[in-house]
């Protein structure tokens, strides 16, 4: 074996014993990790800020739009991961189909994003524990530090015991979170119809008077009545954007805020290297993980908004000086009922939800650091953080990411305002949006390479075996363009609202209720650190490795799309050897100057159909070369067909039986 080549640069691809993870995760366990990463504190706790920003109906529609953008991106990613379910699939895809520099950038950014969200959710979980006390007085610094460290220690322990036990835990957490989503929806409807007894508080018998806010007011509203707002020369009580323009500004802003809650299902792609049956489980699990929560979120917000309107003083306001822990809209609704014990029960459930999402973020961060070290960093670092123990657990990467998770303690620097935690969440949203955008651009290259193979009658995504054994995302390239435009817009817009406030703040007569200038500056920085890091890391890789180029479509072969059996590429034992290099079709595939890119559908019907090879008595050298290329194409089609026919068919048992398999693990 050539020790100088890193795994993603080996052709054909293979990994040794210490370079790959343990393939032990069943379908319910994969789904558990994905659901736990997707459903955390966003929908349950911080989504109240969306109601305060844009109104009850606006918050629900924001989740529809944000969820649609994320769903289009994940739908696109699913097709690529189904072809290459490898460790760190989100890193492998841009490395293989776009540019190695993009692979390096995604590897680094993904680790940063997950460490940020781990720290954010750990800090939020610690902060929310104060709501469980009878006297909700803030914890002392020592108490909150101890709670943070205890959460991080428990998280680290659960990962060091092995992914099989961790997967079993996440399987239980998945059904807890799905049940909690359904429970809060039902509970909000019951409370709204008086099921909790006579309503208490100033908004008794309240249905949301207006679905959208009449304007954009940074410090939030205390009444549902519209009022005239000005941009300069007034106090912060009258500062904002009035009329339909303000309503639209608030709604667009709420879409960017909702992104924090909607992302996270990408963790299934990162678990691909530990899936027991990746060819069968990864495509349907990815679909399940983003479809289920993203479908429930809008209904949850509608249910909450039926009990709490945007003028509720207990709702957190994104740009207002904070005076205590963030309160959930669901808890605020429960506090207005006669069920006095319900708010504490909900807070306890939401703390568990936030903490387990932080726990899952450590999983994603450690796998990203593992792949980053293994593939891109110097050999000395790779031999530490890019290796596993004998049980295929990346212990060094886990311990490093756990230590970085102690960033949650920086929230103690601004306990009333929680600005460090808010900034970390904004960094997560920005970096994750850049990663999703990169994956969507990668798909365009992925599809172009497939179209080129199809034009040569070698392999096509329109063939029944591709659809049944792999996964074909329909209506492309529309979903990928929705993802590209949507995430590009989120990246650009995220920093605009705090920047607008920061610019206008100097002309206001009083700013006692607005965030401080330093906090607003950190909001702007948090929004744009992600794109800045993406550009910096990409250009740095290009500077260090100036000879790297964007992947040439002519170098993409069928083997990049249809991989060999996992047993032949994940080597075990000292006597295992990688597969030998096959004929690369150089005489045919590399003839780009005579390449005519016709539509695959107009060029052929079945790429696996045998071509009759007629050999004349006397042939020229050009004819001999063409015959050799024809034979090579035929051999390649046979090889692809044999590999795909050995794989299980997707949805072969029917949709409902496949859904039931998320509850009960299939017997081997």
C-alpha positions in Angstrom: 0.0 0.0 0.0 1.1 3.5 -0.7 1.2 5.2 2.7 1.6 8.7 1.1 -1.9 8.6 -0.5 -4.7 9.7 1.8 -8.0 7.7 1.6 -10.0 10.0 -0.7 -7.0 10.2 -3.1 -6.7 6.4 -3.6 -7.9 5.0 -6.8 -9.7 2.7 -6.3 -10.8 3.9 -2.9 -10.0 1.8 0.1 -9.4 2.3 3.9 -7.4 0.3 6.3 -8.5 -1.0 9.7 -7.6 2.2 11.7 -9.0 4.5 9.0 -12.6 3.5 9.0 -15.4 3.5 11.6 -17.5 0.7 13.0 -20.5 -0.3 10.7 -22.9 -1.2 13.4 -25.7 1.3 13.3 -29.2 0.0 12.3 -31.8 2.1 10.6 -33.6 3.2 13.8 -30.3 4.2 15.3 -29.3 6.2 12.2 -32.7 8.0 12.3 -32.2 8.6 16.1 -29.0 10.4 15.5 -30.5 12.5 12.7 -33.7 13.4 14.6 -31.8 14.2 17.8 -29.5 16.6 15.8 -32.4 18.2 14.0 -34.9 18.6 16.9 -33.3 20.6 19.7 -33.8 23.9 21.4 -34.7 25.9 18.3 -38.4 24.9 17.8 -39.1 24.5 21.6 -37.3 27.4 23.2 -35.9 30.1 20.8 -38.7 30.0 18.3 -40.6 32.5 20.5 -38.3 35.2 19.1 -39.9 34.4 15.7 -43.4 35.2 17.0 -42.1 38.4 18.5 -40.4 39.4 15.2 -43.0 38.5 12.6 -46.2 37.3 14.3 -47.8 33.9 14.8 -48.7 33.2 11.2 -45.5 34.7 10.0 -43.5 32.4 12.3 -45.3 29.4 10.9 -44.8 30.5 7.3 -41.1 31.2 8.1 -40.7 27.6 9.1 -42.4 26.5 5.9 -40.0 28.6 3.8 -36.8 27.8 5.7 -37.8 24.1 5.9 -38.4 24.0 2.2 -35.0 25.4 1.4 -33.3 22.9 3.7 -35.4 20.0 2.4 -34.4 20.8 -1.2 -30.7 20.8 -0.2 -31.0 17.5 1.8 -33.1 15.9 -1.0 -30.2 16.7 -3.3 -27.5 15.5 -0.9 -29.4 12.2 -0.4 -28.8 11.2 -4.0 -25.0 11.8 -3.7 -24.7 10.1 -0.4 -26.6 7.0 -1.7 -23.8 6.6 -4.2 -21.0 7.1 -1.8 -22.0 6.2 1.8 -18.5 6.7 3.2 -17.2 8.1 6.5 -17.6 11.9 6.4 -19.7 11.8 3.2 -20.3 15.6 3.3 -16.5 16.0 3.0 -16.0 13.2 0.4 -18.5 14.6 -2.0 -17.0 18.0 -2.7 -13.5 16.5 -2.6 -14.4 13.9 -5.3 -16.7 15.9 -7.6 -15.9 19.6 -7.1 -12.5 20.5 -5.7 -10.2 19.1 -3.0 -10.0 22.6 -1.6 -13.8 22.6 -1.0 -13.5 19.2 0.7 -10.9 20.6 3.1 -13.1 23.7 3.7 -16.2 21.7 4.4 -14.3 19.4 6.8 -13.0 22.4 8.8 -16.2 24.4 8.7 -18.4 21.4 9.7 -16.3 20.7 12.7 -16.5 24.4 13.7 -20.3 24.5 13.2 -20.9 21.5 15.3 -18.6 22.7 18.1 -20.4 26.0 18.1 -23.9 24.4 18.3 -22.6 22.0 20.9 -21.4 25.0 23.0 -24.6 27.0 22.3 -27.0 24.2 23.3 -25.0 23.2 26.4 -25.0 26.8 27.6 -28.7 27.1 26.9 -29.5 23.9 28.7 -27.5 25.1 31.7 -29.3 28.5 31.6 -32.7 26.9 31.5 -32.2 24.7 34.6 -32.8 27.9 36.6 -36.5 27.7 35.5 -36.9 24.4 37.4 -36.4 26.1 40.7 -39.3 27.5 42.7 -37.4 30.8 43.0 -36.0 31.4 39.5 -33.1 33.4 40.7 -30.0 33.0 38.4 -27.4 30.4 39.2 -24.2 31.6 40.7 -21.2 31.6 38.3 -19.8 28.5 40.2 -23.1 26.6 39.9 -23.5 27.3 36.2 -19.9 26.4 35.5 -20.4 23.1 37.3 -23.6 22.4 35.3 -21.8 23.1 32.0 -18.9 20.9 32.9 -21.2 18.1 34.0 -23.1 18.2 30.7 -19.9 18.1 28.7 -18.5 15.2 30.8 -21.7 13.2 30.4 -21.6 13.9 26.7 -18.0 12.7 26.4 -18.7 9.5 28.3 -21.6 8.5 26.1 -19.4 8.8 23.0 -16.3 7.1 24.4 -18.3 3.9 25.2 -18.7 3.2 21.5 -21.1 4.2 18.7 -23.3 1.1 19.2 -24.4 2.0 22.7 -24.7 5.7 21.6 -26.9 4.7 18.7 -29.2 2.8 21.1 -29.5 5.8 23.3 -30.3 8.1 20.4 -33.0 5.6 19.2 -34.8 6.2 22.5 -34.3 10.0 22.3 -35.7 10.1 18.7 -39.1 8.8 19.9 -39.0 11.1 22.9 -38.5 14.1 20.7 -41.1 13.1 18.1 -43.6 12.4 20.9 -42.7 15.8 22.5 -43.4 17.6 19.2 -46.8 16.0 18.9 -47.5 16.5 22.6 -46.9 20.3 22.5 -49.1 20.7 19.4 -52.0 18.8 21.0 -51.4 20.6 24.3 -51.5 24.1 22.7 -54.8 23.2 20.9 -56.3 22.0 24.2 -55.2 25.1 26.1 -56.6 27.3 23.4 -60.0 25.8 23.8 -60.0 26.2 27.5 -58.8 22.7 28.4 -56.4 24.1 31.0 -59.1 25.9 33.0 -59.7 29.6 33.2 -56.8 31.5 31.5 -54.6 33.6 33.7 -52.7 36.8 32.7 -53.4 39.7 30.5 -54.0 37.8 27.3 -56.9 35.6 28.6 -58.9 34.0 25.8 -56.4 35.3 23.4 -56.2 34.2 19.8 -53.6 35.9 17.8 -55.2 39.1 16.7 -52.9 39.6 13.7 -51.0 36.9 11.9 -48.1 39.3 11.0 -46.6 42.2 12.8 -47.7 45.6 11.3 -44.0 46.7 11.1 -40.5 45.8 12.1 -39.7 47.0 15.6 -36.3 45.8 16.9 -37.2 46.0 20.6 -40.5 44.2 20.1 -44.1 45.4 20.6 -46.2 45.8 23.7 -49.5 46.1 21.8 -51.1 44.8 18.7 -52.1 48.3 17.6 -50.0 49.7 14.8 -48.0 52.8 15.4 -45.9 55.1 13.3 -42.1 54.3 13.5 -39.2 56.3 12.3 -35.7 55.4 11.4 -33.8 58.4 12.8 -34.3 61.2 15.4 -36.6 59.2 17.8 -36.2 57.0 20.8 -35.8 53.2 20.5 -39.5 52.9 21.5 -40.4 54.5 18.2 -37.6 53.1 16.1 -38.2 50.7 13.2 -39.7 50.3 9.7 -43.5 51.0 9.4 -46.0 49.6 7.0 -45.9 46.7 4.6 -42.1 47.3 4.0 -41.5 46.7 7.7 -43.8 43.6 7.7 -41.8 42.1 4.8 -38.5 43.0 6.4 -39.5 41.3 9.7 -40.8 38.2 7.8 -37.6 37.8 5.8 -35.5 38.2 8.9 -37.6 35.5 10.7 -36.7 33.0 7.9 -33.0 33.4 8.6 -33.7 32.9 12.4 -35.7 29.8 11.6 -32.7 28.2 9.8 -31.1 27.4 13.2 -34.0 25.0 14.0 -34.3 23.5 10.5 -30.7 22.3 9.9 -29.2 19.2 11.6 -30.5 16.3 9.6 -27.2 16.4 7.6 -25.9 14.3 10.5 -27.3 11.2 8.7 -24.8 11.8 5.9 -22.0 11.9 8.5 -23.2 8.6 10.0 -23.0 6.8 6.6 -19.6 5.4 7.4 -21.1 3.7 10.5 -24.3 2.4 8.9 -24.7 -1.4 9.0 -26.6 -1.5 5.7 -25.8 1.9 4.0 -27.1 1.0 0.5 -30.5 0.2 1.9 -30.8 2.5 5.0 -29.1 5.8 4.1 -31.5 7.1 1.4 -34.8 6.4 3.3 -33.3 7.5 6.6 -32.2 10.8 5.3 -35.7 11.4 3.9 -37.4 10.4 7.1 -35.1 12.6 9.3 -35.8 15.8 7.5 -39.4 15.2 6.3 -40.9 14.3 9.8 -39.6 17.3 11.9 -39.8 19.9 9.1 -43.5 18.9 8.5 -44.4 19.2 12.1 -42.6 22.5 12.8 -45.2 24.8 11.1 -48.1 23.2 12.9 -46.2 23.5 16.2 -45.8 27.2 15.6 -49.4 27.7 14.6 -50.5 25.9 17.8 -48.2 28.1 19.9 -49.2 31.3 18.1 -52.9 30.5 18.9 -52.1 31.1 22.6 -49.3 33.7 22.5 -49.2 36.7 20.2 -46.3 38.9 19.2 -47.1 41.6 21.8 -46.6 39.2 24.8 -44.0 40.8 27.1 -42.6 37.4 28.1 -41.4 36.5 24.6 -37.7 37.0 24.0 -36.9 39.8 21.6 -33.8 39.3 19.3 -32.4 42.8 19.6 -33.7 43.9 23.0 -31.6 43.9 26.1 -32.2 40.6 27.8 -33.2 40.4 31.4 -33.3 36.7 32.1 -33.3 33.2 30.6 -35.1 32.6 27.3 -38.6 31.5 27.7 -40.4 29.1 25.3 -43.6 30.2 23.7 -45.1 26.9 24.8 -44.1 27.5 28.4 -45.6 31.1 28.3 -48.8 29.6 27.0 -48.8 27.0 29.8 -48.1 29.7 32.4 -51.4 31.4 31.3 -53.4 28.3 32.2 -54.4 27.0 35.6 -52.1 24.0 35.2 -49.4 25.4 37.5 -47.0 22.4 37.3 -47.1 22.2 33.5 -44.5 25.0 32.8 -41.8 23.2 34.9 -42.5 19.8 33.2 -42.2 21.4 29.8 -39.0 23.2 30.8 -37.5 19.9 32.0 -38.5 18.3 28.6 -37.0 21.1 26.7 -33.7 21.0 28.7 -33.4 17.3 27.7 -34.1 18.1 24.1 -31.5 20.9 24.0 -28.9 18.8 25.8 -29.3 15.7 23.6 -29.0 17.9 20.5 -25.7 19.2 21.9 -24.7 15.6 22.6 -25.4 14.7 18.9 -23.3 17.8 17.8 -20.3 16.2 19.4 -20.8 13.2 17.2 -20.8 15.3 14.0 -17.8 17.4 15.2 -15.7 14.4 16.1 -16.3 12.7 12.7 -15.5 15.9 10.9 -12.2 16.3 12.8 -11.5 12.6 12.2 -11.8 13.1 8.4 -10.1 16.5 8.4 -7.0 15.0 10.1 -7.0 11.8 8.1 -7.3 13.4 4.7 -5.8 16.9 4.9 -3.6 17.6 7.9 0.1 16.7 8.4 0.9 13.1 9.0 1.8 13.5 12.6 -1.7 15.0 13.3 -3.4 12.4 11.2 -1.8 9.6 13.1 -3.4 10.9 16.3 -6.8 12.4 15.4 -7.3 10.6 12.1 -7.1 7.1 13.6 -9.5 4.9 15.5 -8.9 2.4 18.3 -9.4 -1.3 17.7 -13.1 -0.8 18.2 -13.2 1.8 15.4 -14.0 4.7 17.8 -12.1 7.9 17.1 -11.3 8.6 20.7 -8.7 11.3 20.1 -11.1 13.3 17.9 -13.9 12.9 20.5 -11.8 14.1 23.4 -10.6 17.2 21.4 -14.1 18.2 20.4 -15.3 17.7 23.9 -12.6 20.0 25.2 -13.6 22.6 22.6 -17.2 22.2 23.8 -16.2 24.1 26.9 -16.7 27.2 24.8 -20.1 27.1 26.5 -18.4 28.7 29.5 -17.8 32.0 27.6 -21.5 32.7 28.1 -20.7 33.5 31.7 -19.0 36.7 30.4 -22.4 38.2 29.6 -24.9 36.3 31.7 -27.9 38.7 31.4 -27.6 39.2 27.7 -26.3 35.7 26.7 -24.5 37.4 23.8 -21.7 34.8 23.5 -24.3 32.0 23.2 -26.2 34.0 20.6 -23.1 34.8 18.6 -22.1 31.1 18.6 -25.6 30.2 17.2 -25.2 32.8 14.5 -21.7 31.3 13.6 -23.4 27.9 13.3 -26.1 29.2 11.0 -23.6 31.0 8.8 -21.2 28.1 8.5 -23.9 25.5 8.0 -25.5 27.6 5.2 -22.1 27.8 3.4 -21.7 24.0 3.7 -25.2 23.3 2.3 -24.6 25.8 -0.5 -21.3 24.0 -1.3 -23.1 20.6 -1.4 -25.7 22.0 -3.8 -22.9 23.3 -6.1 -21.3 19.9 -5.8 -24.4 18.2 -7.1 -24.3 20.2 -10.3 -20.8 18.7 -11.0 -22.0 15.3 -9.8 -24.9 15.4 -12.2 -22.8 16.7 -15.1 -20.3 13.8 -14.6 -23.2 11.4 -14.7 -24.6 13.0 -17.8 -21.2 12.6 -19.5 -21.2 8.9 -18.7 -24.7 8.6 -19.9 -23.8 10.3 -23.2 -21.1 7.6 -23.6 -23.6 4.8 -22.9 -21.8 3.7 -19.8 -24.1 4.7 -16.9 -27.2 6.7 -16.4 -29.3 8.0 -13.5 -32.4 7.3 -15.6 -31.8 3.5 -15.5 -34.1 1.4 -13.3 -31.2 0.0 -11.4 -30.0 3.5 -10.5 -33.5 4.4 -9.2 -34.1 1.2 -7.3 -30.6 0.4 -5.9 -29.3 4.0 -5.4 -31.5 7.1 -5.3 -32.7 9.6 -7.9 -33.9 13.0 -6.8 -36.7 14.1 -9.1 -37.2 17.5 -10.8 -33.5 18.3 -10.8 -32.0 20.8 -11.2 -35.0 22.8 -9.7 -34.4 21.6 -6.1 -30.7 22.3 -6.2 -31.3 25.8 -7.6 -33.8 26.5 -4.7 -31.1 25.4 -2.3 -28.4 27.5 -3.9 -30.6 30.7 -4.1 -32.1 30.1 -0.6 -28.9 29.6 1.3 -27.1 32.4 -0.6 -29.9 34.7 0.5 -29.7 33.5 4.1 -26.0 34.1 4.1 -26.4 37.7 2.8 -29.4 38.7 4.8 -28.5 37.3 8.3 -26.3 40.2 9.2 -28.4 43.0 7.6 -30.9 43.6 10.5 -28.3 44.1 13.2 -26.2 46.1 10.8 -29.2 48.4 10.1 -29.7 48.9 13.9 -26.0 49.5 14.4 -25.9 52.2 11.7 -29.1 53.9 12.9 -28.3 53.7 16.6 -26.2 56.8 16.7 -29.0 58.9 15.5 -31.6 57.8 18.1 -32.4 60.0 21.1 -32.3 57.1 23.5 -31.2 53.4 23.3 -31.8 52.0 26.7 -33.9 49.1 25.5 -31.7 48.2 22.5 -28.8 45.9 22.7 -25.4 47.5 23.3 -23.3 48.5 20.4 -20.8 45.8 21.2 -23.5 43.1 21.2 -24.9 44.4 17.9 -21.4 44.3 16.4 -21.0 40.7 17.5 -24.4 39.9 15.9 -23.0 41.2 12.6 -19.7 39.4 13.0 -21.4 36.2 14.0 -23.6 36.3 10.8 -20.6 36.8 8.5 -17.8 34.8 10.2 -19.0 31.7 8.4 -18.7 33.0 4.8 -15.4 34.7 5.8 -14.0 31.4 7.1 -15.2 29.5 4.1 -13.3 31.9 1.7 -10.2 32.0 4.0 -9.9 28.3 4.3 -10.5 27.7 0.6 -7.9 30.3 -0.5 -5.4 29.0 2.2 -5.7 25.5 0.8 -5.1 26.8 -2.7 -2.1 28.8 -1.5 -0.6 25.8 0.3 -1.4 23.4 -2.6 -1.2 25.6 -5.7 -1.3 22.6 -8.0 -4.8 21.5 -7.0 -7.5 22.2 -9.5 -11.2 21.8 -9.8 -12.1 18.2 -10.5 -12.2 17.6 -14.3 -15.4 15.9 -15.5 -13.2 13.8 -17.8 -11.6 12.2 -14.7 -14.9 11.0 -13.2 -15.6 7.4 -14.0 -18.4 5.0 -13.2 -16.5 3.8 -10.2 -16.9 7.2 -8.6 -20.7 6.6 -8.7 -21.0 2.9 -8.2 -18.5 1.8 -5.6 -17.4 -1.8 -4.9 -18.7 -3.8 -2.1 -17.8 -2.4 1.3 -16.0 -5.5 2.4 -13.5 -5.0 -0.4 -12.8 -1.3 0.3 -12.8 -1.3 4.1 -9.8 -3.6 4.8 -9.4 -5.7 7.9 -6.3 -7.5 9.0 -2.7 -7.4 7.9 -3.2 -9.7 4.9 -6.0 -7.6 3.3 -5.1 -5.9 0.1 -6.8 -3.1 -1.8 -8.4 -3.9 -5.2 -6.1 -3.5 -8.2 -6.6 -0.7 -10.6 -8.9 -1.5 -13.4 -8.8 -0.4 -17.1 -9.6 3.3 -17.0 -11.0 3.6 -20.6 -8.3 6.3 -21.3 -8.5 5.9 -25.0 -12.2 6.6 -24.9 -13.0 8.6 -21.8 -10.2 11.2 -22.1 -11.0 12.2 -25.6 -12.6 15.5 -24.5 -11.7 17.5 -27.5 -14.1 15.4 -29.6 -16.7 15.3 -26.8 -20.3 16.1 -27.9 -22.4 16.4 -24.8 -25.8 15.2 -25.9 -28.8 14.7 -23.7 -28.7 11.2 -22.1 -32.3 10.6 -22.9 -31.8 11.4 -26.6 -28.6 9.3 -26.8 -29.8 6.0 -25.6 -32.4 4.1 -23.6 -30.5 1.5 -21.7 -26.8 2.0 -21.0 -26.5 -1.6 -19.9 -27.7 -2.9 -23.3 -25.0 -5.0 -25.0 -23.4 -3.5 -28.1 -22.8 -5.8 -31.0 -19.1 -5.8 -31.8 -18.4 -6.5 -35.5 -14.8 -7.3 -36.2 -13.8 -6.9 -39.9 -11.1 -9.0 -41.5 -8.7 -6.1 -41.9 -8.9 -3.1 -39.5 -7.0 0.1 -39.2 -5.3 1.3 -36.0 -8.1 3.8 -35.4 -10.7 1.0 -35.8 -8.7 -1.2 -33.4 -8.7 1.6 -30.8 -12.5 2.0 -31.2 -13.1 -1.7 -30.8 -11.0 -1.8 -27.6 -13.0 1.2 -26.3 -16.3 -0.6 -27.2 -15.2 -3.8 -25.3 -14.1 -1.7 -22.3 -17.5 0.0 -22.2 -19.2 -3.3 -22.4 -17.1 -4.7 -19.6 -17.8 -1.6 -17.5 -21.5 -2.0 -18.0 -21.4 -5.6 -16.9 -19.4 -4.7 -13.8 -21.9 -2.0 -12.8 -24.9 -4.2 -13.4 -23.4 -7.0 -11.3 -22.6 -4.7 -8.4 -26.1 -3.0 -8.4 -28.0 -6.3 -8.7 -26.3 -7.5 -5.6 -27.6 -4.6 -3.6 -31.1 -4.6 -2.0 -33.9 -2.7 -3.7 -35.1 0.4 -2.1 -38.8 0.4 -0.9 -39.1 -3.1 -2.1 -41.4 -4.0 0.8 -43.7 -1.0 0.4 -43.7 2.4 2.0 -45.5 1.5 5.2 -43.3 -1.5 5.9 -40.2 0.7 5.4 -41.6 3.3 7.8 -42.3 0.6 10.4 -38.6 -0.4 10.2 -37.8 2.8 12.0 -39.6 1.4 15.0 -38.5 -2.3 14.8 -35.1 -3.2 13.6 -35.1 -5.6 10.7 -33.8 -9.1 11.4 -30.7 -10.1 9.6 
